[in-house]
């Protein structure tokens, strides 16, 4: 139960410094109050979604908070929770139905987007400017029935305000929702951003005894849900945003250099604004994964979202707090800072292994993202990799994860000549002579899954052609998938493996074939990722190709697969079964799935919001269930080898084995598919100290949110379970 007194903690610590929680400046009793408010906001949001009738369409976002760490090490700040469309990532996770707690009380409302003045980072402002006009196009007409009905509801209840900003205490500057939308849709509306309908509930009102946060927010979600569902981004919206981002970068660069930068231009590397040398993990251990996923990523995951740090000094302080070192960590701090603040779309990146080998190069195409769901290397940028191979570097390179070499033109020119950057050729499959063999023995390295399970999966996959790995969070589905793929192929070659991730906006046009903008205000028929992949496999019939679909049950499978529902069957993989595609230009154009294409789907069994796999598709796949492997000797050995003390390893094994037995035994609400996987505790190799603080951080920031979701109708149960995990 929230009280008037609880909100005094925000005023008490509003002038505190960073790391006030971990340093002890925030006393334990006040930490408990912060935790109470945080739990109340999340629980209200969870129950509101559950009761809204939109549980499959909405998800919860909130402050990343822990009792002993605060908000990512920052000074004490406001706490918030919100409900968003699951598909709204390309809109920057807007619009939102939100709750904000601060010293002024609670602000509740609906935010169309964030106002530009609330961003400090110029790159985030630039991204916001690209999103805003596309997002506002999704708003309903000011005189629509939806807007008229909402205005009638607001008029019947005093206190609603309509403004551009959605933060505590900001006064509304419009008289109604209709006026706000008229402004946002005006010719200059997209220059400002923002847009919010909100009410302020004071601490005194909260403490009057009649306040019920859960009921209040549930009503708010029901009120705004129809408006929010009109603002779901499409694939076309995503393309428009990307087109807006890249040209603006080129214009900005052209004002700094004689020639403009074109992130899509191939050839003349003098048009690339900055040049970098980058290591994808120690000894380039993640290069295969990053190449296939078209990303570059760095670690230091204990620091959280790197965009929160405003200088290299702030990064250095955070590194010293989380990673013990006998030397000054200036190189690591500079790498983290540059990865977020300095790198730009259009930059050229050379990939290195060690200090003397170049293994690829590519062009930066995306802004910085912090992806908390990744098991490691959570700091990410999208890339378009242009080559892959091995070239001896003309000079010895620095032992740093990321180094800018723009100011060394002679070295840049040597690297350009080394990889024959002009003309740029797409990566091609490796010839047999240069491939690295990959056996089941190789696949078993660092796997905790029993060997007989791996052999069984490969046996089914070879016969069925299509396989799904299913399991609870953290059982290592992605990790196992890559090793299974290479074991099936018999060698390591990421050019013959492709990964996509399904989501609710994913369509037939993305996967198979559809019309796309041609850049000249028209449309042209373009193949989807699977069609392109199959064509590549068709002209290389003697080799095995693997297509991996992550989160396969997150998409609308019937809509995505279309006529492929039939063609992926193992006995239909021949020209005799070739079928005309939905968008085929002529009756002569027919398609079949080549027999050397093997499909591997990954499925999370614990996400209640995801649909069950279509039964028509289900019978065309074999299924293998991956389970937590806490009690496997290999898991214990891996942790001890990484530096985890034996007592802590035993604690992890015993506590989580016990928790999983409890979850498995709850047949009514949970079951084996909701167990907690071992991968949460597999060391990432990022250099973090693997001690009690490391363990507690994982429990607080990764396990606790899962348990809160599992027992959303019984928060005391979730709290007791976390307490058991953290008990000495």
N, C-alpha and C positions, 0 to 999 in steps of 0.2 A: 504494500500500500504506500503510495507516494504521499508525502506530507509537505506542508509549507516550509518546515525547517530544513528539509533535505536540500532545497534549492540554494541554501546559503553557502554551500561548499563552492559553488561557481564564483560567487563574489569574493569568498575568502582567499581563493588561489588565483584570481584573475591576473595578478602581477607576478606569479611564480615563474621561475626559469625552466628551461628544458630539463628533462629527466627528473622532474620533481617527484615523481612516483618512485622511481628506483633509488633515488638518493636519500629518501626518508623525509623529505620536506613535507610531503603529504602524509599525515599520520594515519595509522591503521584504521581508526574509526571512520575517518573521512574517505579512505579507500573503499571501505564497506558501503558507504553512501553512494559513491560514484558507481560501484558495481550494482547496487540496488536499482539505481535509476537506469543504468544501461540495460539490465535484465528486463526491467519493466517496459522499456521502449521496444526491445526486440520481441518480447512475448506478446505485446499488444499488436505489433505488426504481423507476427506469425498467425495469431488467432484471427486477425482481420482478413488475411488472405484465405485462411481455411474456411471462413464463413461467407466469403464474398461471392462464391460461385465461379470464381476465376482462378482457382488454385493451379490449373494447368498452364495458365498464361502469365501469372505474376510470380515474382520472386522478391526476396528481402535483401536489402543492402543496409549496411550500418557502419558506424564508426568502428575502426579496427582498434579495439580496446581490451586491455587486460588489467586486472586489479593491481598487479605489482609493477607493470610497465607503463600504464597510462595509454595514451594515444600515440603509439609508435615512437615513444621517447620524447614527444613534444611537451611543452608546458601544458598544464591542465586547460582544456578548451571545452567548448560546448559538446554535448553528446547528441547524436541523431540516429534515426532509423527511418527507412523509407521503403515503399513498395514500388516496383518498376515492372515494365514489360520485360519478359525474358529475352525478347529479341532486340532490345534497345541499345545494345553495346555500341553499334555504329552511330547512335545519337548521343554518345557520351553518358549513357544510362539516364537519359531524360526522355519523357517527363517523369516526375516522381510525385507520389502522395507521401507526405513526410511529417515527421515529428522532430522538433529541435528543442532540447532542454538546455537552459542557461539560467543566469541569475535573474532574468526577467520572467521566468516561468516556462511555459510551453508554447511554442509556435506550432500550429497545425495547419496544413494546407496542401495545395497542389502547385508544383513548380513546373512550368512549361520548359524552361531551360535556366541556365545560370547567367546572371548579368556579367558582362565583360569585366567590370570593375572588381569583381570578386576573384579574378585570376591575377596572380603576380607574375607568373611565368609567361613571357611573350609567346612562346610556342603553344601553350595551352590557349591563349587568346586567339592565336591564328587558327587553331583547330576549331575553336568555338565559332569563329566567323564563317568557317566552311560549313559547319553543321546547321547553324541557325536558319538560313533561308530554306533549306530542305525540310527541316523540322517544322517550321511555321506553315509550309505548304500543307502539312497534315492537319493543321487546326481546322475545326469546322467553321462554316461561314458564320459571321457575327449575328445574322438574323435567322439562323437555323433553329429548328424546334429544340434541339439539344441545348443550345446556349440559352434560349428563352426560358426553358424549364428550369435550368440551373439558376438563372438569375432570380426566378420566382422563389426558389428555395432559399437563396441567400437573403433576399429581401424580407423573408419571414422570420429570420433569426439575426439579431443585431450582432455587430462586431466584425463582420467580414470586410476585408480590405482587398483592393485590387491594385497591384503595383508592379514595378519592373524588377524589384529585388525580393529575394526570399530568405532574408535573414532577420533575426530578432530585432524588433523595435523600429523597423523601417516603415514609414507611413505610406499608405496606398495613395496613388495619384490618379486613379480612375474611379468612376462612380459605379461601374458594373463590369461583369465579365464581357458583355458585348463591347463596351468601350475599350477594354484591354485588348481584345482580339482584333478590333478594328485598327488599333495602334500597331500591334505586332505584324499585321498583314499589310500595313501601309508601305509605300515605296521605300521609306527609310527605317521601317521597323526592324529589318534584319541587320541594321548596323549597330544596334544597341544590345540585343539579346535580352535574356531574362523573361519575366512574365510570371506572376505568382498571385494566387488567391489564398488568403491566409487569415487566421484569427490568432490573437494573443490571449492565453489563459494565464492569469497572474498566480503567483504562489498562494496568495490569499484565497483565490477562488478554488485552487486545488485543495486547500486545507479546510474547506467548509463542511466536509463530511459527506457531501453528495457527489463527489467527483469519482467517476469510473473511467479510467483511461482506456481500458479494453473496449467497452461499449462505445465510447466516443470515437475511437479510431476505426472500429468496425463500421460504424455509420459513415464515417468520412470516406472509407474505401468504396463502400457501396455507392455513395454519391458520385464520386469522381471516376469510378471504373469505366463507365461508357465513354467518357471523354478521353481517358487514357488509351482505350483500345482503338480509337480513331487514329492514333499516332504511332502505329507500329511500322518500323522501317522495312522497306523492301530491298531486294537486291539492286534494283535500279537506283534507289536512294543512296545505297552504299557506293555505287559507281560514281554518282554525281559528286559525293563528298570527296572521294579520292581525286576526281578530276579537278575540283576546286583547290584541294590542298597542293597538288604538284605544281600547277601553274603559278600560284601565289609564291611558292618557293622560288620558282625561276625568275619571277619579276623582282623579288627581293635581292636575289643573287646578281641580277644584271645591273643593279645600281651600285654594286660593289666591285665588279670586275668588267673588263672590256667586253667579254662575251657572255651571253646568258647561259645558265645551267639548265640542262634538260635531263631529268632523272630517267627518261625513257630513251635517251639518245645513245646510240652505239657508235663506237669509233673514237672520235677525237677526245682523248682524255684530258686535254687542256681545258675543256669546258666543265670539268668536275671541280667544284669549289674547294673541297678539302679531301685529303688522302690519308688513309689510316692503315696500320698493320694491326691485326687482331688475332688473338689466340682463343679458339673455342674449347676452353678447358685445358687442363694439364695434358701435355702431349697431344693436344687436339682431339681429346677423347670423345667430344660431342659433335665432331664435324659431320659425321654421317647423319645424325639426327637433325642438326640445324640446316644442313644442305637440303634434306628432303622436305623439311617444314618451311623452307624459305624464310629463315629468321637468323639473326645473330642475338646472342644472349650472354649475360655475365652473371656471376654469382653474388657473394656477400649477402646472402638472403636474410641473415639475421638483422640487417639494417632496415628491412622493410622497403616501402616505396621510396626510391631514391629521389623522387621529385620533391620530397619534403625538405631537402637540405639546400640551403641557399648559397653555400660556398664550400670550397675544398676543406676549409678549417672545420666546418660543421661535420663534414663527412669523416674527417680525421678523428674528431672527438668520438663519433659514433663507432668507428672502427676500434679505437682504443678501449671502448666500453665492452664491445662484444667479441673482439678477437685479440687475444693476448699475443704480443710480439715483443721481441727484444730490440727490434729496430724500428725506426720511424716509418710509418706506413704511407708516406707521401705518394708513392707510385700508385698504390691501390686507391687512395682518395682521389687522385687525379683521374684515374680510369673510370671510377664511378661517376664523378662529376661530368666528365666529358661525354660519357655514354648518354646522359640525360640532357645536358645543357648545350653541348658544343656540336655534336654530330647533327647533320641535317639531311633530309631527303635529297638525293642527288649526289651525296658523297661517295667516293670510291673506297672500297675496303679490300685489302689483300689479306688473305688468311695464311697463317704460319703454323708450322709444327716445329717446336724447339726454336733454335736461334738461326738455323741455316736452311730451312726448307719452306718454300711457298707451296701451298696445296690448293689454292683457288682464289677467285676474286669475284666481286659483285658490286651492285649499286644499292644504296640505302633507299628504301621506298616508304618507310613508315616512321611515325613519331614514337617516342618512348612509351612503353606500356609496362605496368607492374601486374603480372598475372599470378595472383596468389595461389591459383589452383595447380600450377606447375609443381612437380615434386622438388625441383631444384632449378637453379639458374632462372629465377623468376623475373629478371629484368630483361626486357625483350624489345627488339626493333624488327620490323619486317624488312626482308631483303629480296632482291632479284639476283640470285647467284648466276654468274655468267660462265664460269669454268670450274673444272675440278681436275686435279692431276697432281704431279709432283715436279717441282723445279728447284734446282739448287740456287739459293739466294746469292747474288753477287757480293753482298756484304753481310757481316754478322749483325743480327738484329738484337734489339734490347729484350731483356727478360721481363717484359711487362705484358699484361693482358691486352692493353690497348695503347697504341702510340700514334700520335699524329706526325706524319712525315711530309706534310705539304711544303714546309720550308726547306726541304732537301730535294730540289728539283732533279739533280743528277741521279739520286737513288730512285726517285719516282720513275724517271725515264728508263732506267735499267729494268725495273720491275715490269713496266709496260711492255718493253721489248721481250722480256723473259716469257710472259704469258701470251705474247702476240695479241695484245689487246685490240688491235685494229687490223682486220675486222674481227669482231667478237663472234665466236661460234658457240652454239648451245652445247651444253654438256651431253656427251654421247655415252652409251654403255661401254663399260670397260671391256677390252678384248680378253679372251680367255687366258692368254699368256701372262697378263698383269694382274689377274684377280687373286684375291686372298681367299684360300679355301676356308670353309666354315662348316664344321661337323656338329653333331649332337654334343660331343665333348666340349666344343667351344661354346655352344649355347648354354651349357650347364654352369659355366664360369659366372659367378655372382648371382646365380639363380638359386632360390631356396625351394622351388617346386620340385617334388620328387621326379627322378629321371623317367620312371614308368609313365607318369602323367604327360611328360613332354613327348615321349615316343608315341603314346596313344593319340595325342593331339595331331601329330604329324601324319600318323597313319590314316586318321579320319579325314584330314584335310586333303591328302593326296587323292583319296577316293571320291570325296564329296565335292571337291573344288572350292567349297564355300564353308567357312568356319566362323563361329562366334565364340570369343572369350568373354565370359560373363563373371562378375564378381563384385564384392563390396568395395567401398572406397579404400584405396591403399594396398590392394593385393598385388599390385605391379603389372596390371594389364598391358600398359604401354611398353614397359620394360621387357616383358615376356614376348610381346608381339614382334618386336624387331628381331629378337633372337630366333623366334620360330620362323620368321620370313627367311632369314639367311640360312637357317638349317634346312629349310625346304629347298632353297635354291642350290645349296651346297657350296656357296661362296658369298663373300661380302661385296655387294655392289648396290649402293643406294640409288643409282640411276634406273634400276629396274624395280624400285619400290616407290609407291606414291601413297601419301596419307592425306585424307581430308577429314574434316569434322562436321558432322551433321548438326543442324540446329533447326528451330521451328520456321525460320525464313528460307531454309534451303529448298531448292526446287528442282524440277526436271530440267529446267533451262540451265541451271548451274551444273548439274550432274551429266546430262546427256547432250542436249542441244537446244538452242533458243536464240532469239533475236536480242542483240546487244547494241548500245549506242556505238556509232562508228566514228565519233569525234567530229563529225560534220553535220550535226543536228539530224542525222538519219539513223537507221538501224540496219544491221546486217546479220545474217545467220552465222552463228559461231558454234563450234563444238564445245561441249562441256568437258570437264576433267576426265571423266571415265571414258568417253568416246575417244579423246586424244590418246589416253593410255592404251586402250585396246588396239588402236591403229599402230601404235609403236610396237606392241607385242605381236601383232599380226605379221609384220614384215620381219620378225625375228623369231620364227616358230620353234627353233631348237633350244631356246632359253626359257627359263621360268620367270614370270612377272607376278608381283604381289601388290594388290591394291588394298590398303588398310583404311577402314572407316571407323574413326573414333566416335564415341557417343552415338552409335548407330540407331538407338531407340529414341533419340531426341528429335529426329525428323519425322515428317509424315511419309512413311516408307512407300505407300502405294503411289503417292503423288510423285515422289522422287524417282522411283524405279520405272514406273510406267510399264511399257512392254517388256522391259528387262526381267520382269518377274518370271517370265517363261524362259528367256534366253540364257539366264545364268545357270540353269539346271545342267548337270554334267553330261547328260546324253543329248543336249541341244546345242552343244558347242561346235557347230559345223556350218558350212555354207548352205547345207540343205535346209537349215532352220532360219536363214537370213530373213529379216523382217523390215518392212518399210517403217522408218521412224516418223513420229508425229509431225515434224517440221521438214521432212524430206522435200526437196525441190521438185523431184520427178519420181515417177513410179519405178524407175530403174535403180534408184539408190536404196540399197538394202544393207542391213547391219546384222552381224552376229558376234557373240563374245568368243574370242579365240580360246582354244583348249589350254593354252599355256598361261592363262590369266587365273590366278587364285585370289579369292576375296577373303579378307579377314576383318570381321566386325568386332568392336569392343563395346561392351554393354555394362553400365553401372546398375546393379540390382537394388541399390539402396535409395535411388532418387525417386521419390513418390510422384514427382511431377511429370515423369517421363512415361510415354505410352508403352504398352506391351508391344512386342514385335508382332507385326501382322501375321496371322496364322498361315496365310498363303505363302509368305516369305519364310516363315519359321521352318516349314517342312523342307525347304531348299537348302538349309544350313545344318551342319553339325554343331553341337554345343558342348563346350568344355567349361566347367566351373573352376575358377581359381579361388583358393581359400587362404586365409591368414596362415603364416608359417612361423609363428612365434616359437613353437616348441621344436623346430628343426635345429639340429646341432649346427648346421651351416649358418643359420641366422645369428646364433649366439657367438660363433667364432668370428663372423664378419664384424660385429660390434666391438668385440674385444680387440681385434686387430686394428680397428680404427681409433682405439684409445678410450673406449667407454669402460669404466671400471666394472669388475665382475659383479660387485654388489648392485650397481645400477642396472646391469644387463639382467640380472636375476629379478630385479624389481619390475622391469619392463615386461619380461616374459610372464611372470606370475600374475601381475595386475591385469594385463590385457588378455591373458588366457582366461582369467576369471570373468572379466567383463564380457568377453565374447560368449562364454557359456551362458551368462545371464541373458544376453541379447538373443542368442539362438533359442533359448528356452521360452522366450516371449512369443509364442506362436500366434497370439491374437493380433498384436500390433507390429511386431518386428519379425524375427526369424533369422536363419543363417545368412540370408542375403544382405543383412544390415551389420554384419560384424565389422570390426575395425581392423584394417589390414596392417601388415608389418612395415610397409614401405614408408610410413610416417617417420620411422626411426632408422631408416637406412642412411648412413652418413653421406652427404653430398660431395665431400671432398673440397668444400669451400674454405676450410681452415678454421671453422668454428671450434671452440673448446667444448668438448662433448661431456659436460658435467651436469650437475643437478639443475643449473639454470637453463641449460639447453633442453633438458627433459621437460621441465616445468613450462618453458615457452611453447613447446609443441602441444602439450596438454591444454594450455590456456587458449592458444590462438588457433589450433587446428582441430583438436579433439572435442573441446567444450562446445563449439558451434554445432558440431554433428550431433552430440548428445542432446543439446537444446532442441534441435529439430526432431530427433527421434522421440523425445518425451515432451513435446510442446504442450500437451494437455496435462502434464504432471511435472512442472519445473523443479519441484523439490526432489523428485527422483533423479533428474539430470544433475542437480547440485550434489546430491549424495554420491553419485557415481564419480563425479570429478573429485570430490573430497577424498574418496578411497584411492584414486590414482595418485593424488598429490601427498597423501599421508606418508610420514616417515616410516 
